[in-house]
Amino acid sequence: MAQLPTVAEITALHQAYAPTPAIFEKVHTHCTIVWRIAEQLLAGPAGAGVDHDLVRAGCLLHDIGVYRLYDETGRLDGANYVRHGLLGAEILRKEGLPEVLHRFCSCHTGVGVTRADVVNQQLPIPVDDYVAESAEERLVMYADKFHSKSNPPRFLRPDTFAAKIRRFGDDKVVTFEALTAEFGTPELDTLATEFGHRVS
């Protein structure tokens, strides 16, 4: 596998693409939190045989495409938010980063976006499957579900996220429950205190 970028190199990429310091802080902090959650899960039985360095890079890069959805006033284009994964993959491709990293961007939304989802929900992305496949991809996607960049940012307990995703179909809840069985449940209260975000 090609060499992975260092944490410092990833931070520099965030700084290069963030339109404002405040948006950098929001997105980069979220990515850092997702890595801290994944780190917890990697310490459990599910961490055996998983490439920890790849998971770290995937967590820290997965949302870099969000920067492309902010305008110069700092307003987020929420209607096109589902595109942020593909926009992130484009950024990593442009920067010459390994192909294995691109999928952490394009395949982490929800618990996976299928061709049927794209068609049925009329999503503004090419019709394709955007579904995490490797253990590393599944873990990054799963860890991401426990923290939201909402205003203000917050941590989400498993039942809160399950209720949130149920509107997209009971099958999405089943997928989330399977990920919980595979990786376990993170402890969020300590992280919430450290980062000053509430838990809901």
C-alpha positions as CSV (number, residue, x, y, z in Angstrom):
1,M,0.0,0.0,0.0
2,A,1.2,3.5,-0.7
3,Q,2.5,5.6,2.2
4,L,-0.2,7.2,4.3
5,P,-0.1,10.9,5.1
6,T,1.0,11.9,8.6
7,V,-1.3,13.6,11.1
8,A,0.5,16.9,10.5
9,E,0.1,16.5,6.7
10,I,-3.6,15.8,7.2
11,T,-4.1,18.8,9.4
12,A,-2.3,21.0,6.8
13,L,-4.7,19.7,4.1
14,H,-7.7,20.6,6.3
15,Q,-6.2,24.1,6.7
16,A,-5.6,24.4,3.0
17,Y,-9.2,23.6,2.1
18,A,-11.1,25.2,5.0
19,P,-12.7,28.5,3.9
20,T,-12.5,30.0,7.4
21,P,-10.8,29.2,10.7
22,A,-14.1,28.6,12.4
23,I,-15.1,26.0,9.7
24,F,-11.7,24.4,10.0
25,E,-12.2,24.1,13.8
26,K,-15.7,22.6,13.3
27,V,-14.7,20.0,10.7
28,H,-11.2,19.1,11.9
29,T,-12.4,18.7,15.5
30,H,-15.2,16.4,14.3
31,C,-12.7,14.3,12.4
32,T,-10.4,14.2,15.5
33,I,-13.3,13.1,17.7
34,V,-14.2,10.3,15.2
35,W,-10.7,9.1,15.4
36,R,-10.8,9.1,19.3
37,I,-14.0,7.1,19.1
38,A,-12.5,4.6,16.6
39,E,-9.4,4.3,18.8
40,Q,-11.7,3.2,21.7
41,L,-13.3,0.6,19.5
42,L,-9.9,-0.6,18.1
43,A,-8.9,-1.4,21.7
44,G,-11.6,-4.0,21.9
45,P,-11.8,-7.5,20.2
46,A,-12.9,-6.0,16.9
47,G,-9.5,-4.2,16.6
48,A,-7.6,-7.4,16.0
49,G,-6.4,-7.6,12.4
50,V,-7.6,-4.1,11.6
51,D,-5.0,-1.6,10.2
52,H,-5.0,1.1,12.9
53,D,-2.9,3.6,10.9
54,L,-5.3,3.3,8.0
55,V,-8.3,3.8,10.3
56,R,-6.7,6.9,11.8
57,A,-6.0,8.4,8.3
58,G,-9.6,7.5,7.3
59,C,-11.1,9.1,10.3
60,L,-9.1,12.3,10.0
61,L,-9.8,12.7,6.2
62,H,-13.4,11.3,5.9
63,D,-15.1,14.7,6.0
64,I,-12.6,16.9,4.1
65,G,-15.1,17.3,1.3
66,V,-17.5,19.3,3.6
67,Y,-15.3,22.4,3.0
68,R,-16.4,22.5,-0.6
69,L,-20.0,23.0,0.5
70,Y,-19.4,26.2,2.3
71,D,-19.7,29.6,0.5
72,E,-17.5,32.6,1.2
73,T,-19.9,33.8,3.9
74,G,-19.6,30.5,5.8
75,R,-23.1,29.3,4.8
76,L,-23.4,25.5,4.3
77,D,-25.1,24.1,1.2
78,G,-27.3,21.6,3.1
79,A,-29.3,20.5,0.1
80,N,-26.1,19.0,-1.4
81,Y,-24.6,17.7,1.8
82,V,-24.8,14.1,0.6
83,R,-22.2,15.1,-2.1
84,H,-19.5,15.8,0.6
85,G,-18.2,12.3,0.4
86,L,-17.6,12.4,-3.3
87,L,-16.1,15.9,-3.1
88,G,-13.7,14.6,-0.4
89,A,-12.6,11.7,-2.7
90,E,-12.0,14.3,-5.5
91,I,-9.8,16.3,-3.1
92,L,-7.7,13.3,-2.1
93,R,-7.4,12.3,-5.8
94,K,-6.2,15.8,-6.7
95,E,-3.7,15.7,-3.8
96,G,-2.3,12.4,-5.1
97,L,-3.2,10.5,-1.9
98,P,-3.6,6.7,-2.1
99,E,-6.8,5.3,-3.6
100,V,-7.5,3.3,-0.4
101,L,-8.2,6.6,1.3
102,H,-10.7,7.9,-1.2
103,R,-13.3,5.4,-0.1
104,F,-13.3,6.6,3.5
105,C,-14.7,9.8,2.0
106,S,-17.2,8.4,-0.5
107,C,-18.5,5.5,1.5
108,H,-19.1,6.8,5.1
109,T,-22.4,8.6,4.7
110,G,-25.2,7.2,6.9
111,V,-24.6,3.4,7.1
112,G,-24.0,3.2,3.4
113,V,-25.8,4.7,0.4
114,T,-27.0,2.2,-2.2
115,R,-28.0,2.6,-5.8
116,A,-31.6,2.2,-4.7
117,D,-31.2,5.0,-2.1
118,V,-29.8,7.3,-4.8
119,V,-32.7,6.6,-7.1
120,N,-35.5,6.4,-4.6
121,Q,-34.4,9.6,-2.7
122,Q,-33.4,11.4,-5.9
123,L,-30.0,12.2,-4.4
124,P,-27.7,14.6,-6.3
125,I,-24.9,12.1,-6.9
126,P,-24.2,9.5,-9.6
127,V,-26.2,6.3,-9.3
128,D,-23.9,3.9,-7.6
129,D,-23.3,2.0,-4.4
130,Y,-21.4,4.0,-1.8
131,V,-21.1,1.3,0.9
132,A,-18.2,0.6,3.3
133,E,-16.7,-2.8,2.6
134,S,-13.4,-3.4,4.5
135,A,-13.3,-3.6,8.3
136,E,-11.4,-0.3,8.3
137,E,-14.1,1.4,6.1
138,R,-16.9,0.0,8.3
139,L,-15.2,1.1,11.5
140,V,-14.7,4.7,10.3
141,M,-18.3,4.9,9.0
142,Y,-19.5,3.5,12.4
143,A,-17.4,5.8,14.6
144,D,-18.7,8.8,12.6
145,K,-22.2,8.0,13.7
146,F,-21.6,9.0,17.3
147,H,-20.7,12.7,16.7
148,S,-22.6,15.4,14.8
149,K,-21.3,18.7,13.5
150,S,-24.7,20.2,14.3
151,N,-24.8,23.7,15.8
152,P,-23.8,23.2,18.6
153,P,-21.9,20.0,17.9
154,R,-23.0,17.0,20.0
155,F,-22.4,13.3,20.7
156,L,-25.1,10.8,19.8
157,R,-25.9,7.7,21.8
158,P,-26.7,4.6,19.8
159,D,-30.4,4.8,20.4
160,T,-30.5,8.4,19.3
161,F,-28.7,7.6,16.0
162,A,-30.9,4.6,15.4
163,A,-34.0,6.8,15.8
164,K,-32.5,9.4,13.5
165,I,-31.7,6.9,10.7
166,R,-35.0,5.0,10.9
167,R,-36.7,7.5,8.6
168,F,-34.5,6.1,5.8
169,G,-35.9,2.6,6.4
170,D,-35.8,-0.2,9.0
171,D,-33.0,-1.9,7.0
172,K,-30.7,1.0,7.9
173,V,-31.3,0.4,11.6
174,V,-30.6,-3.3,11.1
175,T,-27.3,-2.4,9.4
176,F,-26.4,-0.1,12.3
177,E,-27.2,-2.8,14.9
178,A,-25.0,-5.2,13.0
179,L,-22.1,-2.6,13.2
180,T,-22.7,-2.3,16.9
181,A,-22.5,-6.1,17.3
182,E,-19.3,-6.1,15.3
183,F,-17.5,-3.2,16.9
184,G,-19.1,-2.5,20.3
185,T,-20.4,0.7,21.8
186,P,-18.0,3.6,22.6
187,E,-18.0,5.4,25.9
188,L,-19.0,9.0,25.1
189,D,-19.3,10.9,28.4
190,T,-15.6,11.3,28.9
191,L,-15.1,12.6,25.4
192,A,-18.1,14.9,25.8
193,T,-16.6,16.5,28.9
194,E,-13.2,16.8,27.2
195,F,-14.5,18.5,24.1
196,G,-17.4,20.4,25.8
197,H,-20.1,18.9,23.7
198,R,-23.4,17.6,25.1
199,V,-24.5,14.0,24.7
200,S,-28.1,13.2,23.4
